[in-house]
Amino acid sequence: MADAATVRRSRITPAREAELYAAVLDLLREVSYDAVTMDAVAARTRASKATLYRRWGSKPELVVKALRHQKPVSTGEIGTGSLREDFHEMVMRADDCRMEQDTSLMRGLAMAVRENADLLRALRELLFGLETTGLDRMLRRAVERGEIRADNPALEYVPHVLVGALVVRGLIDNQPPTQAFLTSYIDAVVLPALGA
């Protein structure tokens, strides 16, 4: 029986999977997380609901994997030899339009996690956990190179500070985050806090 399930799963090609993920993200941009249903995804993609559940198990997992799929690179893959350049490279990997779309999605999901423990768990495990691990590696390499002290209390807050810059820019400045803003923010706030 497990072999039959494996065979069914393999019918979704990488191109079809990308199409499904794009449809999920489009739906999230059009309506709230709560309004996105497996029925709506199935109708939008002309897939069966059974296929969606068999492949992803739940709506939170499908949403988070769609978010993860659209991400061009993991922070763990960046290694320029300098913390400042690592941060700048991280920012340059996403264009301004993409950052605006991603930030809008994340704000919507931030509201949804208040009511949906399964979504929060999936975001932590499948998205934030991976990114935090990559960021930890980046910071650990900077410590090993002597760029920052291992006992710097700001180290544990770097993810919070970076995510905060993305989300709060719209609230304070009524503007989306941009590469220029984030690069300047990193140089003016993050690196000085780390003593780098």
C-alpha positions as a LaTeX table, in Angstrom:
\begin{tabular}{lrrr}
\hline
Residue & $x$ (\AA) & $y$ (\AA) & $z$ (\AA) \\
\hline
Met1 & 0.00 & 0.00 & 0.00 \\
Ala2 & 2.85 & 2.42 & 0.79 \\
Asp3 & 4.28 & 1.74 & $-2.67$ \\
Ala4 & 1.01 & 2.80 & $-4.29$ \\
Ala5 & 1.06 & 6.09 & $-2.35$ \\
Thr6 & 4.65 & 6.70 & $-3.42$ \\
Val7 & 3.72 & 6.06 & $-7.05$ \\
Arg8 & 0.81 & 8.49 & $-6.81$ \\
Arg9 & 3.00 & 11.19 & $-5.29$ \\
Ser10 & 5.59 & 10.89 & $-8.02$ \\
Arg11 & 2.96 & 11.92 & $-10.61$ \\
Ile12 & 3.37 & 15.54 & $-9.54$ \\
Thr13 & 6.31 & 16.78 & $-11.55$ \\
Pro14 & 8.52 & 19.61 & $-10.27$ \\
Ala15 & 6.88 & 21.94 & $-12.81$ \\
Arg16 & 3.40 & 20.96 & $-11.62$ \\
Glu17 & 4.46 & 21.36 & $-8.00$ \\
Ala18 & 5.76 & 24.87 & $-8.78$ \\
Glu19 & 2.42 & 25.66 & $-10.46$ \\
Leu20 & 0.52 & 24.48 & $-7.38$ \\
Tyr21 & 2.73 & 26.55 & $-5.07$ \\
Ala22 & 2.27 & 29.65 & $-7.23$ \\
Ala23 & $-1.50$ & 29.18 & $-7.13$ \\
Val24 & $-1.46$ & 28.90 & $-3.33$ \\
Leu25 & 0.54 & 32.13 & $-3.02$ \\
Asp26 & $-1.75$ & 33.90 & $-5.50$ \\
Leu27 & $-4.75$ & 32.86 & $-3.44$ \\
Leu28 & $-3.10$ & 34.09 & $-0.24$ \\
Arg29 & $-2.50$ & 37.48 & $-1.86$ \\
Glu30 & $-6.10$ & 37.68 & $-3.06$ \\
Val31 & $-7.84$ & 36.57 & 0.13 \\
Ser32 & $-6.91$ & 35.93 & 3.75 \\
Tyr33 & $-5.30$ & 32.71 & 4.96 \\
Asp34 & $-8.60$ & 31.64 & 6.50 \\
Ala35 & $-10.36$ & 32.07 & 3.15 \\
Val36 & $-7.85$ & 29.83 & 1.35 \\
Thr37 & $-9.22$ & 26.30 & 1.33 \\
Met38 & $-8.02$ & 23.06 & $-0.16$ \\
Asp39 & $-11.18$ & 23.21 & $-2.31$ \\
Ala40 & $-10.11$ & 26.62 & $-3.65$ \\
Val41 & $-6.57$ & 25.39 & $-4.35$ \\
Ala42 & $-7.95$ & 22.29 & $-6.08$ \\
Ala43 & $-10.30$ & 24.38 & $-8.23$ \\
Arg44 & $-7.59$ & 26.92 & $-9.11$ \\
Thr45 & $-5.08$ & 24.24 & $-10.10$ \\
Arg46 & $-7.48$ & 21.64 & $-11.50$ \\
Ala47 & $-6.11$ & 19.12 & $-9.00$ \\
Ser48 & $-8.08$ & 16.80 & $-6.80$ \\
Lys49 & $-8.43$ & 17.61 & $-3.13$ \\
Ala50 & $-7.33$ & 14.04 & $-2.39$ \\
Thr51 & $-4.06$ & 14.65 & $-4.25$ \\
Leu52 & $-3.43$ & 17.81 & $-2.25$ \\
Tyr53 & $-4.05$ & 16.09 & 1.08 \\
Arg54 & $-2.05$ & 13.03 & 0.08 \\
Arg55 & 0.94 & 15.13 & $-0.95$ \\
Trp56 & 0.91 & 17.85 & 1.72 \\
Gly57 & $-1.32$ & 16.54 & 4.49 \\
Ser58 & $-2.81$ & 19.87 & 5.53 \\
Lys59 & $-3.39$ & 23.43 & 4.45 \\
Pro60 & $-0.74$ & 24.87 & 6.81 \\
Glu61 & 1.91 & 22.52 & 5.42 \\
Leu62 & 0.95 & 23.32 & 1.83 \\
Val63 & 1.06 & 27.08 & 2.51 \\
Val64 & 4.43 & 26.95 & 4.26 \\
Lys65 & 5.97 & 24.72 & 1.59 \\
Ala66 & 4.70 & 27.14 & $-1.06$ \\
Leu67 & 6.41 & 29.98 & 0.80 \\
Arg68 & 9.58 & 27.93 & 1.13 \\
His69 & 9.55 & 26.96 & $-2.56$ \\
Gln70 & 9.42 & 30.56 & $-3.77$ \\
Lys71 & 12.47 & 31.50 & $-1.72$ \\
Pro72 & 15.43 & 31.74 & $-4.13$ \\
Val73 & 18.16 & 30.82 & $-1.66$ \\
Ser74 & 18.66 & 29.78 & 1.89 \\
Thr75 & 20.70 & 32.02 & 4.18 \\
Gly76 & 22.80 & 28.95 & 4.95 \\
Glu77 & 24.10 & 28.96 & 1.35 \\
Ile78 & 25.63 & 32.43 & 1.66 \\
Gly79 & 29.31 & 32.58 & 2.62 \\
Thr80 & 31.24 & 35.60 & 1.34 \\
Gly81 & 33.89 & 35.60 & 4.07 \\
Ser82 & 32.53 & 38.74 & 5.74 \\
Leu83 & 29.42 & 39.14 & 7.90 \\
Arg84 & 28.61 & 42.53 & 6.38 \\
Glu85 & 28.87 & 41.11 & 2.86 \\
Asp86 & 26.87 & 38.01 & 3.88 \\
Phe87 & 24.03 & 40.24 & 5.08 \\
His88 & 24.21 & 42.41 & 1.97 \\
Glu89 & 24.18 & 39.31 & $-0.26$ \\
Met90 & 21.13 & 38.02 & 1.62 \\
Val91 & 19.31 & 41.30 & 0.89 \\
Met92 & 20.35 & 41.38 & $-2.76$ \\
Arg93 & 18.93 & 37.89 & $-3.42$ \\
Ala94 & 15.38 & 39.28 & $-3.39$ \\
Asp95 & 14.30 & 42.21 & $-5.52$ \\
Asp96 & 12.17 & 45.04 & $-4.15$ \\
Cys97 & 8.95 & 43.82 & $-5.78$ \\
Arg98 & 9.41 & 40.36 & $-4.33$ \\
Met99 & 10.15 & 41.75 & $-0.86$ \\
Glu100 & 6.95 & 43.80 & $-0.97$ \\
Gln101 & 4.91 & 40.73 & $-1.95$ \\
Asp102 & 6.60 & 38.53 & 0.66 \\
Thr103 & 6.14 & 41.10 & 3.41 \\
Ser104 & 2.47 & 41.44 & 2.57 \\
Leu105 & 2.06 & 37.67 & 2.74 \\
Met106 & 3.91 & 37.45 & 6.04 \\
Arg107 & 1.80 & 40.21 & 7.61 \\
Gly108 & $-1.34$ & 38.31 & 6.62 \\
Leu109 & 0.04 & 35.06 & 7.98 \\
Ala110 & 1.11 & 36.79 & 11.22 \\
Met111 & $-2.54$ & 37.61 & 11.83 \\
Ala112 & $-3.63$ & 34.06 & 10.96 \\
Val113 & $-1.21$ & 32.34 & 13.37 \\
Arg114 & $-3.00$ & 33.95 & 16.30 \\
Glu115 & $-5.97$ & 31.69 & 15.59 \\
Asn116 & $-4.24$ & 28.69 & 14.01 \\
Ala117 & $-1.74$ & 26.69 & 16.04 \\
Asp118 & $-1.12$ & 24.29 & 13.14 \\
Leu119 & $-0.04$ & 27.14 & 10.88 \\
Leu120 & 2.26 & 28.55 & 13.56 \\
Arg121 & 3.84 & 25.13 & 14.08 \\
Ala122 & 4.34 & 24.62 & 10.33 \\
Leu123 & 5.87 & 28.09 & 9.92 \\
Arg124 & 8.28 & 27.48 & 12.79 \\
Glu125 & 9.31 & 24.01 & 11.62 \\
Leu126 & 9.37 & 24.36 & 7.86 \\
Leu127 & 10.30 & 27.99 & 7.29 \\
Phe128 & 11.65 & 29.88 & 10.27 \\
Gly129 & 13.54 & 26.89 & 11.65 \\
Leu130 & 15.49 & 26.45 & 8.42 \\
Glu131 & 16.19 & 30.15 & 8.03 \\
Thr132 & 17.23 & 30.56 & 11.65 \\
Thr133 & 19.61 & 27.62 & 11.29 \\
Gly134 & 21.17 & 29.24 & 8.21 \\
Leu135 & 21.43 & 32.58 & 9.98 \\
Asp136 & 23.00 & 30.86 & 13.02 \\
Arg137 & 25.65 & 29.34 & 10.73 \\
Met138 & 26.34 & 32.73 & 9.18 \\
Leu139 & 26.76 & 34.31 & 12.62 \\
Arg140 & 28.86 & 31.40 & 13.91 \\
Arg141 & 31.27 & 31.82 & 11.00 \\
Ala142 & 31.55 & 35.53 & 11.87 \\
Val143 & 32.40 & 34.58 & 15.46 \\
Glu144 & 35.02 & 32.10 & 14.23 \\
Arg145 & 36.57 & 34.80 & 12.03 \\
Gly146 & 36.69 & 37.16 & 15.01 \\
Glu147 & 34.24 & 39.67 & 13.54 \\
Ile148 & 31.91 & 39.45 & 16.55 \\
Arg149 & 32.28 & 38.21 & 20.10 \\
Ala150 & 30.66 & 34.89 & 20.98 \\
Asp151 & 29.21 & 36.38 & 24.18 \\
Asn152 & 27.54 & 39.34 & 22.45 \\
Pro153 & 23.97 & 39.43 & 23.85 \\
Ala154 & 22.63 & 40.81 & 20.54 \\
Leu155 & 23.36 & 37.51 & 18.74 \\
Glu156 & 20.16 & 35.83 & 19.86 \\
Tyr157 & 18.04 & 38.77 & 18.67 \\
Val158 & 19.31 & 39.02 & 15.10 \\
Pro159 & 16.36 & 37.08 & 13.60 \\
His160 & 13.89 & 39.27 & 15.50 \\
Val161 & 15.62 & 42.47 & 14.38 \\
Leu162 & 15.74 & 41.41 & 10.73 \\
Val163 & 12.12 & 40.24 & 10.58 \\
Gly164 & 11.07 & 43.35 & 12.48 \\
Ala165 & 12.66 & 45.59 & 9.84 \\
Leu166 & 10.69 & 43.86 & 7.11 \\
Val167 & 7.34 & 43.98 & 8.86 \\
Val168 & 7.49 & 47.34 & 10.60 \\
Arg169 & 8.71 & 49.44 & 7.65 \\
Gly170 & 5.20 & 49.59 & 6.27 \\
Leu171 & 3.70 & 50.55 & 9.62 \\
Ile172 & 6.15 & 53.35 & 10.39 \\
Asp173 & 7.05 & 54.71 & 6.95 \\
Asn174 & 4.04 & 53.50 & 4.96 \\
Gln175 & 6.51 & 52.04 & 2.46 \\
Pro176 & 7.53 & 48.49 & 1.61 \\
Pro177 & 11.01 & 47.28 & 2.54 \\
Thr178 & 13.58 & 47.71 & $-0.22$ \\
Gln179 & 17.11 & 46.51 & $-0.81$ \\
Ala180 & 18.38 & 50.06 & $-0.15$ \\
Phe181 & 16.46 & 50.34 & 3.13 \\
Leu182 & 17.54 & 46.92 & 4.41 \\
Thr183 & 21.19 & 47.41 & 3.44 \\
Ser184 & 21.24 & 50.75 & 5.24 \\
Tyr185 & 19.39 & 49.23 & 8.23 \\
Ile186 & 21.90 & 46.40 & 8.49 \\
Asp187 & 24.84 & 48.84 & 8.41 \\
Ala188 & 23.26 & 51.29 & 10.87 \\
Val189 & 21.52 & 48.93 & 13.31 \\
Val190 & 22.37 & 45.24 & 13.03 \\
Leu191 & 26.15 & 45.36 & 12.57 \\
Pro192 & 26.74 & 48.00 & 15.29 \\
Ala193 & 24.59 & 45.98 & 17.72 \\
Leu194 & 26.85 & 43.00 & 16.99 \\
Gly195 & 30.01 & 45.09 & 17.37 \\
Ala196 & 30.98 & 44.33 & 13.78 \\
\hline
\end{tabular}
